[in-house]
Amino acid sequence: MTEEKIPTIQIADASKYVGQTVKIGGWLRQKRGSGKIVFLQLRDGTAFFQGVVAKADVDPDVFERAKELKQESSLYVTGEIRKDDRSSFGYEMAVHDLQVIGESHDYPITPKEHGTEFLFDERHLYLRHLKPFATLKIRNTLIAATYEFFNDEGFIKMDAPILTGSAPEGTTELFETDYFGEPAYLSQTGQLYAEAGAMAFGKVFTFGPIFRAEKSKTRRHLTEFWMIEPEMAFMDQEQSLHLQERYIAYLIEKVLERNDQELDLLKRDKDRLKSYTKLPYPRISYDEAIELLQANDFDIKWGADFGSPEETFLANHFDQPVFVLNFPKAIKAFYMKRHPTRDDVVISADLLAPEGYGEIIGGSEREVDYEYLKEQIIKQGLSLDEYGWYLDLRKYGPVPHSGFGLGLERLVTFVTGEEHIREAIPFPRMTHRLRP
């Protein structure tokens, strides 16, 4: 076969070309060998597999080039695809020829153990390695599946502004900037704008970067992350909970369907993930959660918010994602709807993930009473001028509506089994990390 007729393929498509001679462009991860054979561990951005260069089967200069290759050199390899039952990928290449595209010298991330801080200092290079590759491929599936799910459900994608003039969550933990002589803030949430969208389009979702200036150093916190925030007109909380659990189950199903190899690379328990697609998810009230925690020796009183130990216990108790319903009004946002029979709680729900991953969704039915909402804004010390447009949504044809927010990176850690949220985003931003 002439070189012009040799197909150029990607590693991920190797199974379609067994017994055929193909060409692949990629990079050298690692190599090993003896005097008669060199094993090249190759990657091309779609998958990882092995190229085998046998001295007896190639020209002497090809074998010498293979022996001299350095880690992360780029190259073209040409050879025959064959099955390889010993590898998790299942295929390899018997290399006939190779061409070096770009040499690599003194690549800093060697096969030895490296500390976490070093790896994140070199994040621009660490992205090439197995763990971040697999994690971020799964992240991509979750993003794609999110659009698929909401498009199929009749939602409109709406982009909320990143620069705002106020604090939607009513906190001081904001990144402030100068906006032509007046203060502006990086957005904490797209929710309030999504509510305006729901009054125009019925069902909308925002999906964008969110910024929180919390000086938190836990494994669950980033200062910049991505949020999916749907808002639905004419939908009560019960309908919203059904949508939320179907959404999570759908995302997990798509990862199981599309990321089998990546889950294997991360050693994720796929049977356990599959169990999280069984619906409905269990539900308990905040009151019941407090009683359950107290019965299991947690020192927590009614009215307190849950921390990581409490969330972990509750979700692991059910061994499923679990909804905790109707939190105390004092610890929730001003826009949440009052409970119809109790003045001390709001119609809200957090979805807690098992295995120690905690809250992945927070949501509520939204308050629609103009005067009550105005009163809550004043109580929070917020500006009526800044929130006038939001109050307008309760003046001109208000309807029952609900919404929720899902942190993408928290979901990624849960689905992949990663321990720290910094692994779940290409370039994490934390209190001590702004580079690379």
ABEGO torsion letter per residue (X at the ends): XBAAABBBBBAAAAAAABGBBBBBBBBBABBBEBAABBBBBBBAGABBBBBBBBAAABBAAAAAAAAABBBGBBBBBBEBBBBBAABAAGBBBBBABBBBABBBBGBABBABBBBAAAAAAAAAAAAABAAAAAAAAAAAAAAAAAAAAAAAAGBBBBBBBABBABBAAGBABBBBBBBGGBBBBBBABAAAAAAAAAAAAGBBBBBBBBBBABBBABAABBABBBBBBBBBBGBBAAAAAAAAAAAAAAAAAAAAAAAAAAAAAAGBBAAAAAAAABOBBBBBBAAAAAAAAAAAGBBBBBGBBBBAAAAAAAAAAAGBBBBBBGBBAAABBAABBBBAABAABBBBBBBBBBGGAEBABBBBBBBABAAAAAAAAAAAGBBAAAAAAAAAAAABGBBBBBBBBBBAAAAAAAAAGBABAAAABABBBBAABAOX
